[in-house]
Amino acid sequence: MITLLKFDTESFSFFWISSWNLVITFLKFHIENVLGIW
């Protein structure tokens, strides 16, 4: 039970970090596009 909980926490934090990486990459790309248009 404890190991299962530990695994869930690790996979959740990994998903959280990877989703944040996607958001940051998208924002940087969007900002660069806007600045390029300006």
BAFI-3210 file (N, C-alpha, C; in Angstrom, 3 decimals, decimal comma, padded with zeros to 6 digits):
// residues 38
n [1|2|3|4|5|6|7|8|9|10|11|12|13|14|15|16|17|18|19|20|21|22|23|24|25|26|27|28|29|30|31|32|33|34|35|36|37|38]
n.u [000,847|001,905|004,034|002,625|001,230|003,412|004,371|002,230|002,333|004,829|004,461|002,402|003,610|005,513|003,883|002,754|005,015|005,826|003,580|003,641|006,011|005,161|003,278|004,906|006,660|004,830|003,903|006,283|006,763|004,464|004,745|007,112|006,196|004,295|005,960|007,543|005,703|005,106]
n.v [-001,202|001,265|001,530|001,629|004,008|005,731|005,398|006,448|009,124|009,891|009,510|011,300|013,755|013,788|013,944|016,439|018,138|017,721|018,635|021,310|022,006|021,825|023,899|026,145|026,039|026,427|029,005|030,511|030,134|031,333|033,983|034,693|034,592|036,670|038,858|038,748|039,427|042,009]
n.w [000,000|000,834|-000,957|-003,333|-003,014|-002,936|-005,522|-006,972|-006,150|-007,191|-009,969|-010,375|-009,728|-011,715|-013,983|-013,444|-013,577|-016,251|-017,617|-016,880|-018,149|-020,789|-020,858|-020,315|-022,507|-024,592|-023,963|-024,237|-026,970|-028,026|-027,116|-028,430|-031,049|-031,015|-030,423|-032,676|-034,631|-033,849]
ca.u [000,000|002,774|004,781|001,662|001,001|004,637|004,408|001,217|002,837|005,918|003,922|001,614|004,531|006,127|002,868|002,630|006,198|005,823|002,512|004,135|006,985|004,392|002,689|005,976|007,131|003,789|003,900|007,470|006,541|003,429|005,324|008,059|005,393|003,720|007,050|007,973|004,705|005,300]
ca.v [000,000|002,441|001,644|002,047|005,432|006,414|005,387|007,398|010,479|010,162|009,647|012,530|014,894|013,756|014,478|017,864|018,830|017,670|019,516|022,677|022,225|022,078|025,239|027,144|026,014|027,047|030,442|031,097|030,132|032,322|035,320|034,950|034,878|038,009|039,826|038,724|040,181|043,407]
ca.w [000,000|000,917|-002,214|-004,354|-002,782|-003,330|-006,982|-007,437|-005,918|-008,130|-011,324|-010,412|-009,782|-013,046|-014,893|-013,126|-014,106|-017,715|-018,111|-016,710|-019,216|-022,006|-020,745|-020,442|-023,895|-025,414|-023,689|-024,848|-028,415|-028,312|-026,890|-029,517|-032,241|-030,861|-030,552|-034,071|-035,400|-033,518]
c.u [000,884|003,537|003,858|001,394|002,213|004,712|003,411|001,711|003,923|005,383|003,099|002,524|005,217|005,156|002,723|003,772|006,168|004,727|002,929|005,155|006,264|003,822|003,751|006,483|006,118|003,774|005,095|007,294|005,535|003,988|006,302|007,309|004,829|004,802|007,540|007,007|004,865|006,637]
c.v [001,254|002,631|002,103|003,545|006,243|006,501|006,398|008,832|010,834|010,361|010,928|013,750|014,946|014,339|015,987|018,649|018,853|018,570|020,978|023,004|022,533|023,490|026,313|027,206|026,703|028,559|031,124|031,196|031,213|033,738|035,668|035,271|036,290|039,072|039,884|039,515|041,668|043,869]
c.w [000,000|-000,390|-003,338|-004,236|-003,233|-004,854|-007,549|-007,277|-006,926|-009,536|-011,439|-010,514|-011,140|-014,074|-014,703|-013,751|-015,630|-018,280|-017,961|-017,784|-020,523|-021,990|-020,951|-021,877|-024,803|-025,216|-024,339|-026,358|-028,803|-028,169|-028,008|-030,804|-032,180|-031,038|-031,995|-034,945|-035,120|-034,093]
res [m|i|t|l|l|k|f|d|t|e|s|f|s|f|f|w|i|s|s|w|n|l|v|i|t|f|l|k|f|h|i|e|n|v|l|g|i|w]
***
